[in-house]
Amino acid sequence: MLLRFLKNKGYIEKEISRAGLLVLGEKGRYYDRFRGRIMFPINNIAGQVIAFTGRTLEDDLPAGRQVQTPAKYINSAESPIYTKGKTIYALDRARIEIRAQGFSVMVEGNMDVIACHQAGFRNVVAVSGTALTPDQLKILARYSPDTIFAFDSDSAGKAALKRAITLAVQSDLNAKVITLPGFKDPDEAIKSDPKNWQQGIKTAKPALEYWIDCLVLEQGITDVGEKKKISKEILPVIKIISNDLEKEHYLKYLAKKLAISESAVTAQLSKAKVTQEREVSAQAKVGLDYEQRVAGLVWQEKKLIDKIPTAFFGLNFQDQAVRALFEKVKHNQELKKLPAEIKSKLDLYALEAMRDLDLDEEGMIEREFEYLVRDFFERKKERTKAEFAEKIAEAETAGDRDKIKELMSQFQSAIIDGEK
């Protein structure tokens, strides 16, 4: 219906696809990316619609269907006006309230944001179709350096929270964490009673204290091995704190929780290997998010290796994990020999790439891979055209016919090479 509606408005399929509203099927036909879902518009800071999120109408599939459960949320693909890692859902509506209250609240889902805003808590925002990024935190910091995380209580939410806390520490933000005992997410807590949310905000704990408390609760401290595991996980994060007073506070807190001396914790800190959640800005390298998503899909579905275009191996990948994966593929080496930290990164990329897909559709992963690769090179081609157009214009102004001929030849070669 959406395709028909937009075509009647005068748009062509390629334009609609580039806007992220269509997916190209196996038989070469386009279909609605968000069919069977309720759609939420994603706005830029000026309130203009730049993308959509689609949510399933029901959490469970009908009984008896032996298929994978579809992703609860899927999002528009990236476009010239929509970069997931730099977009914050509902910030256009929340920014004034964030400044007024002096802090923001970051949740995971659109429904959580809507529930909060409807209940009068209008300083709440959410990530947009990807894991939280440094760029998103930088944007939030413009309105307040204080933020509170309220992520889901499931395993995925816990993993996302740890990453978010690490990024907040790197970005020198003052982060806290909300706990909502007995509720899986903010939406559920608020629907039960808005006072649950108010209490959660009131009792929010400093993020690293929360992380340490969770580790102690989950792993225990009955023997030295458990204490070593806890310190091994949390000390690399404490180590990247830039403020010495803050760093000392958390070292004391950890020592107290582990029932060991501060000197022992401090000594171990010097040995801790810093874990940086590094992400290169999309402005520095157009297509970074694409390379991570492509790598994630290849890591998830190894049969896609045979579909990787030759030209892809000649690209200058900025991401270490992506670079390591494609180096192995290029030289036909076993992927299982990749370092553990690289595998962990690729697992995360695969999770993020899959989260945007409707896995109820057969062949969806392969189609998404083909779409990403095709769109990646289309964008690359457009940049190449723009670069050569500028050079050719300069040569025309100078009246240098030989240079124009040379540039035209180089342009044709660059386009052909980029399509291999």
N, C-alpha and C positions, 0 to 999 in steps of 0.2 A: 504493500500500500504506500509506503514512504517513497519508494522508487517511482511509482506511477504519479504520485502527487508532485514530486520535484520535477519530473520530466514535463508534466503539464505546466509547470511554472517556467519552463524554458531551459532547464539545466540538462546537460548531457551526462551520460553515465560516467565518463572519465572524470568530470568535475566532481560529481557526487562521491565517487570512489576516493578521489584525492582528499576530499573533506572528511573521509573516514566513516562514511555512512553506509557504504556498500562493501561486500566481499565478493571476489571473483570465484565462482564455483569451478568444479573439475571439468565441466562441460563447456566452459567459457562463458557461462551466463552469470550475470550479477544478481545478488540477492541481498536483502536488508540485513545489515550486521546486527541490528537490535530487534529483530522480529521476535514476538512473544515476550517482550520485556517492557517494563515501565521505564521511560527515559527521563533522565535528569539533565538539564542543560548545565554546562560548565562555562562560567563567565570569566572574562579577564578582569583586571582590577577596575576597568571603566564600566563594568556591567554588561559588556557585549558578549553574546554567545559565541564561543570558539570551538566547542566540542560537546560530546554527550557521554553520559554513563548509562548503561542499561542494566537493570536488576531483574532477576527472575521474579515472577509473580508468586511462585510457591517455592519453599525451601526444599521440598522433597519431590522426587519423581513419582509417578503413579506406580503402585505396587506391581511387581511382576516384570518390570522392564529391566532387562539385563544389559544396561549400558552405563557408561560413566556418568556420574552426576555432573550436570552442567555447572560452570562457574557461576557463583551468585552474582558477581558483577563483571561486566565486560565494558571496555572503554573505546572511544574513538581512537583510531590510529593517529600517530603524530602527523601534523600537517604544517604548512608554512606559518599558520597562525596559532598552532597549539603544540607546545613542548611540555610533555608530562612533568619532567623534572623541575620545571620552573613555574608550574601552575598550582595554585592552592585553591581547593574547592571552597566556595562561599566567602573568600577573603573580601570580595567587593562589598558584601553585606556586613561582614564582621569587623572590618578595620577600624571604624569609628568607635565601636564598643570596646575593642582591644585597647585602644589608646585611653578610653575613658576609665576602664577598670584596671589598666596597668599590666595586664597579662593576657595571653592567648591560651586556648585549649585546643589541642590537636587530637582528633579521633580518627578512626579508620574508614568508616563508611558514610555514604551520603545520608542514609536513613538516620544515623546517629546525629549528624549535623541538623537535619530537619527537625528531629524530635527536640533537640536542645533549643533551637531557635523558636519553635512553637511554644515551648515552655517558658520563654523569656530569657534564655541564656544565649545571648547573641554574640558572644566573643569566641564562638566555637567554629573551627575550620577542619578540613580533612585533606589528606594527600590526594593526588589526582592520578589514578591509574598506574601508580608505580610505588616502589618503596620510597620512604622519605629521603630527600637529597639535601646536600649542603646548600644548594641554591635556594631551596624552599625555606630553609632555616634563616638564611641571610635576608630573604624577603620578609619573613615574620619579624626579624629583629628590628626592622625599620619602624615597626609600630610599638614593639616592646621587647626588651631583652629577657623577659620572663615568660616561660611557657609551661604548660602542664600537659602531660601525655595521658590519654585515656583510651588505651587500646583494648581489643578483645582479650578475653581470658583464656582462649584456646592456645595450642602450641604455636601456631603461626603468629598470633598476636604477641606472644611472649618473645619470640625470636625478633619480630619487628621492633618491639620495645627496646631490646638490648641494643640493636643497631641505632635506633633513634637516640638513645642516651649517649652512646659513643659519639655520634655526630654532634650532639648538643655540647658535649664536653669540648670537642675540637673547635666548635664555633664560639666557645666561651659564653654560652647562654646559661641562664639560671633555670634549670629544668626540675620539675617535680612530677610525681606520678600519682594518679587517682586510683584508689582501690574501691571496687563496688562489690562487696561480698554477697554471694548468692545470685549475681546477675552476670550474664555472659557478655553484655555490652551496654553502652550508655543508653541506647534506645530502649532496651528492656527495663533498665533501672528507672528511667524517667516515666515510662508508661505505668510502672507500678506505683510510683510516687515521686514527684519532682524533688521532694526533700532528700531522697537518696543521693541525687546529684549535688545538691547544696552541701550535704554532709561530706561527700567525696571531695569536693573542692576545699572545704574547710580543713579536712584532715590530710590533704595531699602531702606526701613525704618527699624530701629531696631525692632526686632520681638515683644517685649512687647509694644512698642509704637504703632505698627500696631494693635495689639490685642485690646489695650485700645481704639484707634480711631474707630475701627469697632464696639465695644460695644456701644460707645457713639452715633455713627451714627445709629445703628440698634435699640437701645432701647430708645435713647433720655435721656435728663436730666431735663425734665420739672418739675418733682416732686421728693421728697425725696425717694419714693419707687423705682424709676428707678435707682437712685444713689446707693441705697443699693444693688440692684441686680448686678450692675456692679462691685462694690467693693467686693461683695461676690464671684464673679467668678474669679477676677484677683488677689486679695490680697493673696490667698493661693500660687499662683505661684511666686509672688514677695517675699514672705516669705522664699522661699527656695534658693534665690540668696545668694551665699556665700560671695561675695564681698560687703562690707558695703557701699562703694562709689556708686557702681552700684545700690544697693538697694535704697539708698537715692534718687538717680536720678529718679527712677521710681515712688517712693512715691510722689515726687514733681510733676512729670508729671501727675500722676493720680489726685492729688489734684487740679492742674490747670484745667484739663479737666472737673472735676466734680464741679468746682467752690466752693470748700470748703477748709478749713484750712489744712495745712500740719499736724498740731498737731492732728486733728480729724482722719486723715487717718492713722497716726502712731499709735494712740491709738487703732484703729480698727484692725491694723495689728497683734497686740499681741493676739487678739481673733480669728484670722483666723486659720482654721484647714488646716494643710498642706496636699495637695494632691500630693502623690508621684506616679509616673508612674513606679511601681516596676516590674522588670522582672528578674527572676533568670537566670543566664547564663546557656546555654545548656550544657556547660562543667561540671557544678556542678550537673546537673540532666538530664541525657539523656532522651529524650522523653517529655520534658516540653511542647514543641510546639504541640506535639501530644495530650496531655491531654487537652490543651486549645481548639484545633480544635474539638476533640470528644465532649467536653462539649458544645461547640458552636452549633454543629449539634443536640445534644440532646435538647438543649434549644430551637432551632428552630423547631424541629420535636419531640414533646413529645411522639409520638408512638414508638420512638427508645428506650425508657426506658426499655421496655420488652426485648430488644435485648442486653442489657449490660451484659457481662459475669460476673459471680459471683466473679471471681478473681480480677476484676477491683476495687471492693470495698475494697480490702485489700491493695491497692497501697498507697504509701506515697505521696500524691499530694502536690506539693510545692506552687501552686497557690491558694490563698485564695478563690477566686470565684469558682474555680473548686471543691475545697474541700467542700465548703458550698453546692454546687449543689448536689454532690454525697452523702453527708450526709443526705440531705432531701430525695433523692431517696431511699437510703438504708433503711431508717426508714419509708418509705411510707408516708412522710409528704407533705403538700401542697407547691408547688413551689412558689405560689403567695405570700407566707409569707416571702420570702427571703428579706433581707434589700435592699433598693433602690440602694445603691452603688454596691451591688453584682449583681443585675439585670442589671445595666448599664454596668458592665464589661462583663457579659454574652452576652448582646446585641452586644457588640463590637466583641467578639469572634465569634458569629454567623455570623455577617457581614463579617468578614475576611474569615471564613470557606466557606461561600456561594460565595464569590467573586471569588474563585478559581474553581467553578463548572460550568459546562455547564447545566444550568437549563432547557434548551430546551429538555433534555433527561428525560423521565419519570423514576422515581425511582432513579435518580442520587444521591440525598441526602442520601438515605438508602445505596446505593452501596458504596459511599464514606465513610460512617460510618463504614461499614463492613470491607472495605479495611484498614482504619486507625487502627481499633482494631486488625485486623489480623496481620498487619505489626508491630504494637506496641509489641505484644506478641512474634512475630518472633524475633525481635531485643532483647527482654528480654531473650528469650531462648538462643540466641547466646551468650549473656553476661554471662548467667548462665553456659553454656558449657565451656566458656573460664576460668571462675573462678574455676570450678571443675577440669578442665584439669590441671591447674597449681598445685592445691592441690594434685591431684592424682600422678602427676609427682614427687612431693616432697616425697610422701609416697613410691613410687617405688624406688627412689634413696636411701631412708632409709631402704628399704627392709621390710617395715611394711605391711604385707599382711592383717592383721585385719583392719588396717586403710583404706587400699584400698577398701576392701569389704564394710566398713561402708560408705565411700565417694560415692561409686557406688550406694548404696541404697539411700543415701540422694539425689544424683543427679536425679535418677529416680523419686523420690517423688516430687522433685522441679519442674521437667518438667511436670509431671501429674497435679500437683496443678495449675501450670501456664496456663494450657489449659482449665480449668473448666470455 
